[in-house]
Amino acid sequence: DKVIYRDVTEFIPGVDAKMVDWWWGNMEKGYHIWAPGEHYGFDWIVPPCEVGYEGSVEASYEFDPNHPLTITRRSITLYPFTECYEHCWMSTAEMGPAEMMLIHMHKDVEGGIYWRTVVVTSKAGEAFMNAHKDDMPLESHMVYESGRLKDFLPPLYNLWKDLQDPWE
């Protein structure tokens, strides 16, 4: 019953895998600047510094400044495909009547990374998202996020990378 709802692959110059891996545990430090005008806020419900990657939970205010998406990071054992990049971030969130799986994967290449975002949902979730696509421009949002990585992530990473305290 699962279908690929969206799949975007891009080359991101000036970013490397260690920066992105750091980002997944430190999103509170720059979530607003990742997608200005579409990212309104961010809170950790269960931070990765307490439980590790799997099982960490975030409240991401995307598209709606009053109602966050609750996004739970999942084990790679749930990965639904056979091919995967070297680094993979996988999560689930409730979207209307169905659960959506969000996968960001990346790998180092000369001069940057290849970045792929895949959204997987059910037929019911696909119908819900298609009915609301003007309210939730998902594919354009995915491209907006990935396109901004080169602008904000290298300086943010260089500013914070050497701090050892995960609560700073």
DSSP file (Angstrom, degrees, kcal/mol; ACC not computed):
  #  RESIDUE AA STRUCTURE BP1 BP2  ACC     N-H-->O    O-->H-N    N-H-->O    O-->H-N    TCO  KAPPA ALPHA  PHI   PSI    X-CA   Y-CA   Z-CA
    1    1 A D              0   0    0      0, 0.0   122,-0.8     0, 0.0     2,-0.2   0.000 360.0 360.0 360.0  -8.2    0.0    0.0    0.0
    2    2 A K  E     -A  122   0A   0    120,-0.2     2,-0.3   121,-0.1   120,-0.3  -0.557 360.0-178.0 -80.2 140.5    3.1    2.3    0.2
    3    3 A V  E     -A  121   0A   0    118,-3.3   118,-2.4    -2,-0.2     2,-0.7  -0.974  33.7-111.8-133.9 149.9    3.8    4.7   -2.7
    4    4 A I  E     -A  120   0A   0     -2,-0.3   116,-0.2   116,-0.2     3,-0.1  -0.736  32.1-178.2 -78.5 118.7    6.5    7.2   -3.4
    5    5 A Y  E     +     0   0A   0    114,-3.0     2,-0.3    -2,-0.7    -1,-0.2   0.887  66.7   1.1 -86.0 -43.4    4.8   10.5   -3.1
    6    6 A R  E     -A  119   0A   0    113,-1.3   113,-2.7   132,-0.0    -1,-0.3  -0.994  57.3-175.8-145.4 149.3    7.8   12.7   -4.0
    7    7 A D  E     +A  118   0A   0     -2,-0.3     2,-0.4   111,-0.2   111,-0.2  -0.901   8.6 174.9-149.2 114.1   11.5   12.0   -4.9
    8    8 A V  E     -A  117   0A   0    109,-2.8   109,-2.9    -2,-0.3     2,-0.4  -0.986   5.2-175.3-126.1 128.2   14.0   14.8   -5.4
    9    9 A T  E     +A  116   0A   0     -2,-0.4     2,-0.3   107,-0.2   107,-0.2  -0.986  14.9 162.0-124.2 134.0   17.8   14.3   -6.0
   10   10 A E  E     -A  115   0A   0    105,-2.9   105,-3.1    -2,-0.4     2,-0.5  -0.964  39.5-117.6-146.1 159.8   20.2   17.2   -6.2
   11   11 A F  E     -A  114   0A   0     -2,-0.3   103,-0.2   103,-0.2    -2,-0.0  -0.898  27.4-163.0 -95.8 128.6   23.9   18.1   -6.1
   12   12 A I  E >   -A  113   0A   0    101,-3.0   101,-2.2    -2,-0.5     3,-0.8  -0.944  11.0-147.9-114.8 109.4   24.6   20.5   -3.2
   13   13 A P  E 3  S+A  112   0A   0      0, 0.0    99,-0.3     0, 0.0     3,-0.1  -0.427  73.4  18.8 -76.3 150.9   28.0   22.2   -3.5
   14   14 A G  T 3  S+     0   0    0     97,-2.6     2,-0.4     1,-0.2    98,-0.2   0.518  99.5 101.9  76.0   6.4   30.2   23.2   -0.6
   15   15 A V    <   -     0   0    0     -3,-0.8     2,-0.3    96,-0.2    -1,-0.2  -0.937  51.3-163.0-120.2 142.9   28.5   20.9    1.9
   16   16 A D    >>  -     0   0    0     -2,-0.4     4,-1.6    92,-0.1     3,-0.7  -0.834  33.7-104.1-124.5 169.2   29.9   17.6    3.1
   17   17 A A  H 3> S+     0   0    0     -2,-0.3     4,-2.9     1,-0.3     5,-0.2   0.839 115.7  58.4 -60.5 -37.5   28.4   14.5    4.9
   18   18 A K  H 3> S+     0   0    0      1,-0.2     4,-2.0     2,-0.2    -1,-0.3   0.865 105.1  52.1 -64.7 -32.6   29.8   15.3    8.3
   19   19 A M  H <> S+     0   0    0     -3,-0.7     4,-2.2     2,-0.2    -1,-0.2   0.933 112.3  44.3 -64.7 -45.9   28.1   18.7    8.3
   20   20 A V  H  X S+     0   0    0     -4,-1.6     4,-1.7     2,-0.2    -2,-0.2   0.909 111.4  52.9 -68.0 -41.3   24.7   17.1    7.5
   21   21 A D  H  X S+     0   0    0     -4,-2.9     4,-0.5     1,-0.2    -1,-0.2   0.906 111.2  47.7 -59.9 -40.5   25.2   14.3   10.0
   22   22 A W  H >< S+     0   0    0     -4,-2.0     3,-1.2    -5,-0.2     4,-0.5   0.901 106.2  59.8 -63.2 -41.5   25.9   17.1   12.7
   23   23 A W  H >< S+     0   0    0     -4,-2.2     3,-1.7     1,-0.3     4,-0.3   0.869  93.7  62.8 -57.2 -41.8   22.8   19.0   11.5
   24   24 A W  H 3< S+     0   0    0     -4,-1.7    -1,-0.3     1,-0.3     3,-0.2   0.760 110.6  39.7 -61.2 -23.8   20.4   16.1   12.3
   25   25 A G  T << S+     0   0    0     -3,-1.2    -1,-0.3    -4,-0.5    -2,-0.2   0.422 121.8  42.3-100.3   0.4   21.3   16.4   16.0
   26   26 A N    X   +     0   0    0     -3,-1.7     3,-2.0    -4,-0.5     4,-0.2   0.000  65.2 130.1-135.8  29.1   21.5   20.2   16.2
   27   27 A M  G >>  +     0   0    0     -4,-0.3     3,-1.5     1,-0.3     4,-1.3   0.740  64.7  70.7 -63.1 -23.9   18.5   21.4   14.2
   28   28 A E  G 34 S+     0   0    0      1,-0.3    -1,-0.3     2,-0.2     4,-0.2   0.721  88.3  67.5 -64.3 -18.9   17.5   23.8   17.0
   29   29 A K  G <4 S-     0   0    0     -3,-2.0    -1,-0.3     1,-0.2    -2,-0.2   0.576 125.4  -1.5 -79.7  -9.3   20.5   25.9   16.1
   30   30 A G  T <> S+     0   0    0     -3,-1.5     4,-0.9    -4,-0.2     3,-0.5   0.297  80.3 128.9-166.1  21.7   19.3   27.0   12.7
   31   31 A Y  H >X S+     0   0    0     -4,-1.3     4,-0.9     1,-0.2     3,-0.8   0.879  79.0  54.4 -57.0 -40.5   15.9   25.5   11.8
   32   32 A H  H 34 S+     0   0    0      1,-0.2     3,-0.4     2,-0.2     7,-0.3   0.885 108.1  48.8 -61.2 -39.3   14.4   28.9   10.9
   33   33 A I  H 34 S+     0   0    0     -3,-0.5    -1,-0.2     1,-0.2    -2,-0.2   0.583  95.4  73.7 -82.2  -7.2   17.3   29.7    8.5
   34   34 A W  H << S+     0   0    0     -4,-0.9    -1,-0.2    -3,-0.8   114,-0.2   0.911 123.8   0.8 -67.4 -41.2   17.0   26.4    6.8
   35   35 A A  S >X S-     0   0    0     -4,-0.9     4,-2.3    -3,-0.4     3,-2.3  -0.521  81.5-157.1-147.5  73.6   13.7   27.5    5.1
   36   36 A P  T 34 S+     0   0    0      0, 0.0     4,-0.1     0, 0.0    -3,-0.1  -0.230  82.0  21.3 -55.2 137.8   12.8   31.1    6.0
   37   37 A G  T 34 S+     0   0    0      2,-0.4     3,-0.1    -5,-0.1    -4,-0.1   0.231 127.9  51.4  87.7 -14.7    9.1   31.7    5.5
   38   38 A E  T <4 S+     0   0    0     -3,-2.3    25,-2.3    -6,-0.2     2,-0.6   0.557  98.1  64.0-124.5 -22.7    8.2   28.0    5.7
   39   39 A H  E  <  +B   62   0A   0     -4,-2.3    -2,-0.4    -7,-0.3    23,-0.2  -0.930  55.5 168.4-105.0 115.2   10.0   27.0    8.9
   40   40 A Y  E     -     0   0A   0     21,-3.5     2,-0.3    -2,-0.6    22,-0.1   0.704  58.1 -19.9-101.6 -23.6    8.4   28.8   11.9
   41   41 A G  E     -B   61   0A   0     20,-0.9    20,-2.6   -10,-0.1     2,-0.3  -0.983  48.4-150.5-175.8 167.4    9.9   27.0   14.9
   42   42 A F  E     +B   60   0A   0     -2,-0.3     2,-0.3    18,-0.2    18,-0.2  -0.975  12.8 172.9-154.7 135.3   11.5   23.9   16.2
   43   43 A D  E     -B   59   0A   0     16,-1.8    16,-3.2    -2,-0.3     2,-0.5  -0.995  30.0-125.7-140.4 144.2   11.6   22.1   19.6
   44   44 A W  E     +B   58   0A   0     -2,-0.3    14,-0.2    14,-0.2    -2,-0.0  -0.795  21.8 178.8 -84.1 129.5   13.0   18.8   20.7
   45   45 A I  E    S+     0   0A   0     12,-2.5    13,-0.2    -2,-0.5    -1,-0.2   0.826  90.1   8.2 -89.5 -47.5   10.4   16.6   22.3
   46   46 A V  E    S-B   57   0A   0     11,-2.0    11,-2.1     5,-0.0    -1,-0.3  -0.902  91.5-145.4-130.8 102.4   13.0   13.8   22.8
   47   47 A P    >>  -     0   0    0      0, 0.0     3,-1.7     0, 0.0     4,-1.3  -0.357  15.4-126.6 -74.3 148.8   16.5   15.1   21.9
   48   48 A P  H 3> S+     0   0    0      0, 0.0     4,-2.5     0, 0.0   -23,-0.1   0.761 107.1  68.5 -63.8 -24.3   19.0   12.8   20.3
   49   49 A C  H 34 S+     0   0    0      1,-0.2     4,-0.1   -24,-0.2   118,-0.1   0.687 106.9  41.4 -68.7 -14.4   21.6   13.7   23.0
   50   50 A E  H <4 S+     0   0    0     -3,-1.7    -1,-0.2     2,-0.2     6,-0.0   0.791 135.3  11.1 -96.3 -35.6   19.3   11.8   25.4
   51   51 A V  H  < S-     0   0    0     -4,-1.3    -2,-0.2     1,-0.4     2,-0.1   0.478 100.2-115.8-124.3  -5.5   18.4    8.7   23.4
   52   52 A G     <  -     0   0    0     -4,-2.5    -1,-0.4    -5,-0.3     4,-0.2  -0.430  54.1 -52.8  89.1-174.7   20.5    8.7   20.3
   53   53 A Y  S >  S+     0   0    0     -2,-0.1     3,-2.0     2,-0.1    20,-0.2   0.980 117.5  71.7 -65.2 -59.1   19.3    9.0   16.7
   54   54 A E  T 3  S+     0   0    0      1,-0.3    20,-0.2    -3,-0.1     3,-0.1  -0.407 109.0  16.4 -65.9 126.4   16.6    6.3   16.7
   55   55 A G  T 3  S+     0   0    0     18,-2.3    -1,-0.3     1,-0.4    -2,-0.1   0.295  87.3 135.0  94.6  -9.9   13.6    7.4   18.8
   56   56 A S    <   -     0   0    0     -3,-2.0    17,-2.7    -4,-0.2     2,-0.4  -0.470  39.9-156.3 -69.8 148.9   14.5   11.1   19.0
   57   57 A V  E     -BC  46  72A   0    -11,-2.1   -12,-2.5    15,-0.2   -11,-2.0  -0.986  10.5-169.4-134.7 136.0   11.4   13.2   18.3
   58   58 A E  E     -BC  44  71A   0     13,-2.7    13,-2.6    -2,-0.4     2,-0.6  -0.898  20.7-140.4-123.1 153.1   11.1   16.8   17.1
   59   59 A A  E     -BC  43  70A   0    -16,-3.2   -16,-1.8    -2,-0.3     2,-0.6  -0.954  28.1-171.9-108.5 108.8    8.2   19.3   16.8
   60   60 A S  E     -BC  42  69A   0      9,-2.7     9,-3.3    -2,-0.6     2,-1.3  -0.904  17.2-151.2-109.3 120.4    8.7   21.0   13.5
   61   61 A Y  E     +B   41   0A   0    -20,-2.6   -21,-3.5    -2,-0.6   -20,-0.9  -0.738  32.6 162.3 -91.0  93.0    6.6   24.0   12.7
   62   62 A E  E     -B   39   0A   0     -2,-1.3     2,-0.5     5,-0.3   -23,-0.2  -0.954  67.4 -13.5-115.8 131.5    6.5   23.8    8.9
   63   63 A F  S    S+     0   0    0    -25,-2.3   -24,-0.1    -2,-0.5    -1,-0.1   0.093 130.6  63.5  70.7 -24.7    3.9   25.7    6.9
   64   64 A D        -     0   0    0     -2,-0.5     3,-0.4     3,-0.2   -24,-0.1  -0.951  63.0-163.1-134.8 111.5    1.8   26.3   10.1
   65   65 A P  S    S+     0   0    0      0, 0.0    -1,-0.1     0, 0.0    -4,-0.1   0.577  91.3  44.9 -72.0  -6.6    3.3   28.5   12.9
   66   66 A N  S    S+     0   0    0      1,-0.2    -5,-0.0     2,-0.0    -2,-0.0   0.656 110.3  47.3-109.6 -20.6    0.7   27.2   15.4
   67   67 A H  S    S-     0   0    0     -3,-0.4    -5,-0.3    -5,-0.1    -1,-0.2  -0.924  73.3-152.9-130.7 107.3    0.6   23.4   14.9
   68   68 A P        -     0   0    0      0, 0.0     2,-0.5     0, 0.0    -7,-0.3  -0.361  17.3-120.5 -78.3 156.0    3.9   21.4   14.6
   69   69 A L  E     -C   60   0A   0     -9,-3.3    -9,-2.7    -5,-0.1     2,-0.7  -0.812  25.4-137.6 -82.6 132.7    4.5   18.2   12.8
   70   70 A T  E     -C   59   0A   0     -2,-0.5    24,-0.5   -11,-0.2     2,-0.5  -0.869  25.0-169.6 -94.3 116.1    5.7   15.6   15.3
   71   71 A I  E     -CD  58  93A   0    -13,-2.6   -13,-2.7    -2,-0.7     2,-0.5  -0.930   6.8-165.0-115.4 123.2    8.5   13.8   13.5
   72   72 A T  E     -CD  57  92A   0     20,-2.5    20,-2.2    -2,-0.5     2,-0.3  -0.924  19.4-129.5-110.6 127.0   10.0   10.6   15.0
   73   73 A R  E     - D   0  91A   0    -17,-2.7   -18,-2.3    -2,-0.5    18,-0.3  -0.571  30.3-154.5 -78.1 136.5   13.3    9.3   13.8
   74   74 A R        -     0   0    0     16,-3.0    16,-0.4    -2,-0.3     2,-0.1  -0.671  18.2 -93.2-115.8 162.4   13.3    5.7   12.8
   75   75 A S    >   -     0   0    0     -2,-0.2     3,-1.8     1,-0.1     4,-0.1  -0.404  30.1-124.0 -70.5 145.7   15.6    2.8   12.5
   76   76 A I  G >  S+     0   0    0      1,-0.3     3,-1.9     2,-0.2    -1,-0.1   0.677 105.1  80.0 -63.7 -17.0   17.3    2.0    9.2
   77   77 A T  G 3  S+     0   0    0      1,-0.3    -1,-0.3     3,-0.0    -2,-0.0   0.711  88.5  55.9 -63.9 -17.8   15.7   -1.4    9.5
   78   78 A L  G <  S+     0   0    0     -3,-1.8    -1,-0.3    12,-0.0    -2,-0.2   0.432  75.1 133.5 -90.8  -0.2   12.5    0.2    8.2
   79   79 A Y    <   -     0   0    0     -3,-1.9    -3,-0.0     1,-0.1     5,-0.0  -0.293  46.8-153.5 -56.0 126.9   14.1    1.5    5.1
   80   80 A P        +     0   0    0      0, 0.0     2,-0.2     0, 0.0    -1,-0.1   0.412  64.0  62.8 -90.5   3.6   11.7    0.6    2.2
   81   81 A F  S    S-     0   0    0      1,-0.1     3,-0.0     2,-0.1    -2,-0.0  -0.689  70.4-132.7-121.8 173.6   14.2    0.5   -0.7
   82   82 A T  S    S+     0   0    0     -2,-0.2     2,-0.4     1,-0.1    -1,-0.1   0.757  89.6  63.1 -95.8 -29.7   17.2   -1.6   -1.8
   83   83 A E        +     0   0    0      0, 0.0     2,-0.3     0, 0.0    -1,-0.1  -0.823  62.9 166.5-100.6 134.8   19.5    1.2   -2.8
   84   84 A C        -     0   0    0     -2,-0.4     4,-0.1    -3,-0.0     2,-0.0  -0.998  33.9-117.3-144.9 144.7   20.6    3.8   -0.2
   85   85 A Y        -     0   0    0     -2,-0.3    22,-0.1     2,-0.2    30,-0.0  -0.278  43.6 -97.9 -70.3 168.9   23.3    6.5    0.0
   86   86 A E  S    S+     0   0    0     22,-0.1     2,-0.4     1,-0.1    21,-0.2   0.811 111.5  44.0 -60.6 -33.7   26.0    6.1    2.6
   87   87 A H  E    S+ E   0 106A   0     19,-1.8    19,-2.0     2,-0.0     2,-0.4  -0.942  71.5 178.8-117.5 135.7   24.2    8.5    5.1
   88   88 A C  E     - E   0 105A   0     -2,-0.4     2,-0.5    17,-0.2    17,-0.2  -0.991  17.5-168.9-144.6 131.7   20.5    8.3    5.7
   89   89 A W  E     - E   0 104A   0     15,-3.4    15,-2.7    -2,-0.4     2,-0.4  -0.982  19.8-178.8-115.7 124.3   18.1   10.1    8.0
   90   90 A M  E     + E   0 103A   0     -2,-0.5   -16,-3.0   -16,-0.4     2,-0.3  -0.985   7.8 155.9-133.4 136.1   14.7    8.5    8.2
   91   91 A S  E     -DE  73 102A   0     11,-2.4    11,-2.4    -2,-0.4     2,-0.3  -0.928  27.1-135.3-148.4 169.9   11.6    9.6   10.1
   92   92 A T  E     +DE  72 101A   0    -20,-2.2   -20,-2.5    -2,-0.3     2,-0.3  -0.962  19.5 175.4-130.1 152.6    7.8    9.3   10.2
   93   93 A A  E     -DE  71 100A   0      7,-2.2     7,-3.6    -2,-0.3     2,-0.5  -0.985  34.6-108.4-150.0 151.1    5.1   11.9   10.8
   94   94 A E  E     - E   0  99A   0    -24,-0.5     2,-0.4    -2,-0.3     5,-0.2  -0.718  33.2-179.8 -81.8 128.4    1.3   11.9   10.8
   95   95 A M  E >   - E   0  98A   0      3,-3.1     3,-1.8    -2,-0.5    34,-0.1  -0.897  58.6 -60.1-130.1 101.2   -0.1   13.8    7.7
   96   96 A G  T 3  S-     0   0    0     -2,-0.4    29,-0.1     1,-0.3    -1,-0.0  -0.430 120.4  -8.5  62.7-127.5   -3.9   13.8    7.7
   97   97 A P  T 3  S+     0   0    0      0, 0.0     2,-0.3     0, 0.0    -1,-0.3   0.458 129.2  50.1 -83.9   0.5   -5.2   10.3    7.6
   98   98 A A  E <  S-E   95   0A   0     -3,-1.8    -3,-3.1    26,-0.1     2,-0.4  -0.910  79.8-107.2-140.0 161.4   -1.9    8.5    7.1
   99   99 A E  E     -E   94   0A   0     -2,-0.3     2,-0.4    -5,-0.2    23,-0.4  -0.714  31.1-152.4 -86.2 138.6    1.6    8.2    8.2
  100  100 A M  E     -E   93   0A   0     -7,-3.6    -7,-2.2    -2,-0.4     2,-0.5  -0.927   2.6-148.4-110.9 135.7    4.3    9.8    6.0
  101  101 A M  E     -EF  92 120A   0     19,-3.6    19,-2.8    -2,-0.4     2,-0.5  -0.919  12.9-162.7-101.9 127.2    7.9    8.4    5.9
  102  102 A L  E     -EF  91 119A   0    -11,-2.4   -11,-2.4    -2,-0.5     2,-0.5  -0.950   7.0-174.1-113.2 125.9   10.4   11.1    5.2
  103  103 A I  E     -EF  90 118A   0     15,-2.6    15,-2.6    -2,-0.5     2,-0.5  -0.979   8.8-178.7-124.6 123.0   13.9   10.1    4.1
  104  104 A H  E     +EF  89 117A   0    -15,-2.7   -15,-3.4    -2,-0.5     2,-0.3  -0.988  14.4 173.9-113.4 126.1   16.8   12.4    3.5
  105  105 A M  E     +EF  88 116A   0     11,-2.9    11,-2.9    -2,-0.5     2,-0.3  -0.964   3.0 174.8-131.8 154.0   20.0   10.7    2.3
  106  106 A H  E     -EF  87 115A   0    -19,-2.0   -19,-1.8    -2,-0.3     2,-0.3  -0.990  11.5-168.6-154.0 156.1   23.3   12.1    1.2
  107  107 A K  E     - F   0 114A   0      7,-1.8     7,-2.4    -2,-0.3     2,-0.2  -0.993  32.0-104.6-148.8 145.5   26.8   11.1    0.1
  108  108 A D  E     + F   0 113A   0     -2,-0.3     2,-0.3     5,-0.2     5,-0.3  -0.459  43.0 165.3 -68.4 137.6   30.0   12.9   -0.4
  109  109 A V  E >   - F   0 112A   0      3,-2.6     3,-2.2    -2,-0.2     2,-0.1  -0.896  52.8 -58.4-139.7 170.0   31.1   13.6   -4.0
  110  110 A E  T 3  S+     0   0    0     -2,-0.3     3,-0.1     1,-0.3     0, 0.0  -0.319 123.8   1.4 -54.2 119.3   33.7   15.9   -5.4
  111  111 A G  T 3  S-     0   0    0      1,-0.1   -97,-2.6    -2,-0.1     2,-0.3   0.440 135.0 -20.8  85.1   0.6   32.9   19.4   -4.4
  112  112 A G  E <  S-AF  13 109A   0     -3,-2.2    -3,-2.6   -99,-0.3     2,-0.3  -0.936  83.6 -59.1 168.0-144.0   29.8   18.7   -2.3
  113  113 A I  E     -AF  12 108A   0   -101,-2.2  -101,-3.0    -2,-0.3     2,-0.5  -0.949  28.2-125.0-133.4 154.6   27.1   16.0   -1.7
  114  114 A Y  E     -AF  11 107A   0     -7,-2.4    -7,-1.8    -2,-0.3     2,-0.4  -0.906  35.8-164.3 -91.3 133.3   24.4   14.2   -3.6
  115  115 A W  E     -AF  10 106A   0   -105,-3.1  -105,-2.9    -2,-0.5     2,-0.4  -0.973  10.2-175.9-124.3 130.2   21.2   14.8   -1.6
  116  116 A R  E     -AF   9 105A   0    -11,-2.9   -11,-2.9    -2,-0.4     2,-0.5  -0.996   5.6-169.5-130.6 131.4   18.1   12.8   -2.1
  117  117 A T  E     -AF   8 104A   0   -109,-2.9  -109,-2.8    -2,-0.4     2,-0.4  -0.983   8.7-178.5-118.4 129.2   14.7   13.4   -0.3
  118  118 A V  E     -AF   7 103A   0    -15,-2.6   -15,-2.6    -2,-0.5     2,-0.5  -0.994  12.4-160.3-128.8 132.9   12.0   10.8   -0.7
  119  119 A V  E     -AF   6 102A   0   -113,-2.7  -114,-3.0    -2,-0.4  -113,-1.3  -0.966  12.6-173.4-112.1 124.2    8.5   10.9    0.8
  120  120 A V  E     +AF   4 101A   0    -19,-2.8   -19,-3.6    -2,-0.5     2,-0.2  -0.951  15.7 148.4-118.1 135.3    6.7    7.6    1.1
  121  121 A T  E     -A    3   0A   0   -118,-2.4  -118,-3.3    -2,-0.4     2,-0.2  -0.795  43.6 -87.9-146.1-171.5    3.1    7.3    2.2
  122  122 A S  E  >  -A    2   0A   0    -23,-0.4     4,-2.7  -120,-0.3  -120,-0.2  -0.468  45.4 -98.4 -96.2 173.8    0.0    5.1    1.7
  123  123 A K  H  > S+     0   0    0   -122,-0.8     4,-2.3     1,-0.2     5,-0.2   0.898 127.7  51.1 -58.7 -40.2   -2.6    5.6   -1.0
  124  124 A A  H  > S+     0   0    0      2,-0.2     4,-2.3     1,-0.2    -1,-0.2   0.910 111.1  47.6 -64.5 -41.8   -4.8    7.4    1.5
  125  125 A G  H  > S+     0   0    0      2,-0.2     4,-2.8     1,-0.2     5,-0.2   0.887 110.4  51.9 -66.1 -38.9   -1.9    9.7    2.4
  126  126 A E  H  X S+     0   0    0     -4,-2.7     4,-2.6     2,-0.2     5,-0.2   0.925 110.5  48.1 -62.9 -44.0   -1.2   10.4   -1.2
  127  127 A A  H  X S+     0   0    0     -4,-2.3     4,-2.0     2,-0.2    -2,-0.2   0.909 112.5  49.3 -62.8 -41.9   -4.8   11.3   -1.8
  128  128 A F  H  X S+     0   0    0     -4,-2.3     4,-1.1     2,-0.2    -2,-0.2   0.940 113.7  45.0 -62.3 -47.6   -4.8   13.6    1.2
  129  129 A M  H  < S+     0   0    0     -4,-2.8     7,-0.2     1,-0.2    -2,-0.2   0.875 112.0  51.8 -67.8 -36.6   -1.6   15.3    0.2
  130  130 A N  H >< S+     0   0    0     -4,-2.6     3,-1.0     1,-0.2    -1,-0.2   0.884 108.4  51.9 -65.3 -36.7   -2.7   15.7   -3.4
  131  131 A A  H 3< S+     0   0    0     -4,-2.0    -1,-0.2     1,-0.2    -2,-0.2   0.763 119.5  36.2 -68.7 -24.6   -6.0   17.3   -2.2
  132  132 A H  T >X S+     0   0    0     -4,-1.1     4,-2.2    -3,-0.2     3,-0.9   0.115  78.1 119.3-113.1  20.0   -4.0   19.7   -0.1
  133  133 A K  T <4 S+     0   0    0     -3,-1.0    -1,-0.1     1,-0.3    -2,-0.1   0.776  74.4  55.3 -65.1 -24.9   -1.0   20.3   -2.4
  134  134 A D  T 34 S+     0   0    0     -4,-0.2    -1,-0.3    -3,-0.2    -2,-0.1   0.846 113.9  41.7 -71.6 -31.3   -1.8   24.1   -2.7
  135  135 A D  T <4 S+     0   0    0     -3,-0.9    -2,-0.2     1,-0.3    -1,-0.2   0.770 126.6  34.4 -80.8 -28.3   -1.7   24.3    1.1
  136  136 A M     <  -     0   0    0     -4,-2.2     2,-2.7    -7,-0.2    -1,-0.3  -0.726  68.8-171.6-129.0  80.0    1.4   22.0    1.4
  137  137 A P     >  +     0   0    0      0, 0.0     4,-2.3     0, 0.0     5,-0.2  -0.398  19.3 169.9 -73.9  74.1    3.7   22.6   -1.6
  138  138 A L  H  >  +     0   0    0     -2,-2.7     4,-2.6     1,-0.2     5,-0.2   0.890  66.0  46.3 -61.2 -49.7    5.8   19.6   -0.6
  139  139 A E  H  > S+     0   0    0      1,-0.2     4,-2.0     2,-0.2    -1,-0.2   0.917 115.2  46.6 -64.4 -42.0    8.1   19.2   -3.6
  140  140 A S  H  > S+     0   0    0      1,-0.2     4,-2.3     2,-0.2    -1,-0.2   0.870 112.2  52.4 -67.2 -33.8    8.9   22.9   -3.9
  141  141 A H  H  X S+     0   0    0     -4,-2.3     4,-2.8     2,-0.2    -2,-0.2   0.911 107.4  51.9 -64.5 -42.2    9.5   22.9   -0.1
  142  142 A M  H  X S+     0   0    0     -4,-2.6     4,-2.3     1,-0.2    -2,-0.2   0.916 112.3  45.1 -60.2 -43.9   11.9   19.9   -0.5
  143  143 A V  H  X S+     0   0    0     -4,-2.0     4,-2.3     2,-0.2    -1,-0.2   0.876 111.7  53.1 -68.4 -38.3   13.9   21.8   -3.2
  144  144 A Y  H  X S+     0   0    0     -4,-2.3     4,-1.2     2,-0.2    -2,-0.2   0.938 110.8  46.9 -61.6 -47.9   13.9   25.0   -1.2
  145  145 A E  H >X S+     0   0    0     -4,-2.8     4,-0.9     1,-0.2     3,-0.7   0.956 114.8  44.7 -59.1 -52.2   15.3   23.2    1.9
  146  146 A S  H >X S+     0   0    0     -4,-2.3     3,-0.7     1,-0.3     4,-0.5   0.879 110.7  54.8 -64.2 -36.8   18.0   21.4   -0.1
  147  147 A G  H 3< S+     0   0    0     -4,-2.3    -1,-0.3     1,-0.2     4,-0.2   0.757 105.9  53.2 -67.2 -24.2   18.9   24.5   -2.0
  148  148 A R  H XX S+     0   0    0     -4,-1.2     4,-1.8    -3,-0.7     3,-1.1   0.670  85.7  83.9 -84.4 -17.7   19.5   26.4    1.2
  149  149 A L  H <X S+     0   0    0     -4,-0.9     4,-2.1    -3,-0.7    -1,-0.2   0.897  88.1  52.6 -53.3 -44.8   21.9   23.9    2.7
  150  150 A K  H 3< S+     0   0    0     -4,-0.5    -1,-0.3    -3,-0.2    -2,-0.1   0.770 110.8  49.3 -64.1 -26.0   24.9   25.4    0.9
  151  151 A D  H <4 S+     0   0    0     -3,-1.1    -1,-0.2    -4,-0.2    -2,-0.2   0.864 126.5  15.8 -83.7 -38.6   24.1   28.9    2.2
  152  152 A F  H  X S+     0   0    0     -4,-1.8     4,-1.9     2,-0.1     5,-0.2   0.773 111.3  67.0-109.8 -30.1   23.6   28.3    5.9
  153  153 A L  H  X S+     0   0    0     -4,-2.1     4,-3.1    -5,-0.4     5,-0.3   0.921  95.6  52.4 -69.6 -46.5   25.1   24.9    6.9
  154  154 A P  H  > S+     0   0    0      0, 0.0     4,-2.3     0, 0.0    -1,-0.2   0.938 115.7  40.5 -57.0 -47.9   28.8   25.4    6.4
  155  155 A P  H  > S+     0   0    0      0, 0.0     4,-1.7     0, 0.0    -2,-0.2   0.899 117.4  48.8 -68.1 -35.6   29.0   28.6    8.5
  156  156 A L  H  X S+     0   0    0     -4,-1.9     4,-1.8     2,-0.2     5,-0.2   0.935 112.8  47.7 -65.3 -45.5   26.7   27.2   11.1
  157  157 A Y  H  X S+     0   0    0     -4,-3.1     4,-2.8     1,-0.2    -1,-0.2   0.927 111.1  50.7 -60.7 -46.3   28.6   24.0   11.4
  158  158 A N  H  < S+     0   0    0     -4,-2.3     4,-0.3    -5,-0.3    -1,-0.2   0.829 110.4  50.8 -63.6 -31.5   32.0   25.8   11.6
  159  159 A L  H  < S+     0   0    0     -4,-1.7    -1,-0.2    -5,-0.2    -2,-0.2   0.878 125.2  23.8 -70.2 -38.8   30.6   28.0   14.4
  160  160 A W  H >< S+     0   0    0     -4,-1.8     3,-1.8     1,-0.1    -2,-0.2   0.609  92.1  96.0-105.9 -15.4   29.3   25.1   16.5
  161  161 A K  T 3< S+     0   0    0     -4,-2.8    -1,-0.1     1,-0.3    -3,-0.1   0.741  85.5  48.9 -58.4 -30.2   31.3   21.9   15.6
  162  162 A D  T 3  S+     0   0    0     -4,-0.3     2,-0.5    -5,-0.2    -1,-0.3   0.514  83.0 104.6 -91.5  -3.9   33.9   22.1   18.4
  163  163 A L    <   -     0   0    0     -3,-1.8    -3,-0.0     1,-0.1     5,-0.0  -0.660  50.6-167.8 -79.8 127.6   31.4   22.6   21.2
  164  164 A Q        +     0   0    0     -2,-0.5    -1,-0.1     3,-0.0    -3,-0.0   0.718  59.2  92.6 -90.1 -22.7   31.1   19.3   23.2
  165  165 A D    >   -     0   0    0      1,-0.2     3,-1.6     2,-0.1    -2,-0.1  -0.633  60.2-158.6 -78.6 113.7   28.1   20.1   25.4
  166  166 A P  T 3  S+     0   0    0      0, 0.0    -1,-0.2     0, 0.0  -117,-0.1   0.645  89.1  60.8 -68.5 -12.4   24.9   18.9   23.5
  167  167 A W  T 3         0   0    0      1,-0.2    -2,-0.1  -118,-0.1    -3,-0.0   0.511 360.0 360.0 -91.8  -4.3   22.8   21.3   25.5
  168  168 A E    <         0   0    0     -3,-1.6    -1,-0.2    -5,-0.0    -3,-0.0   0.496 360.0 360.0 -75.3 360.0   24.5   24.5   24.3
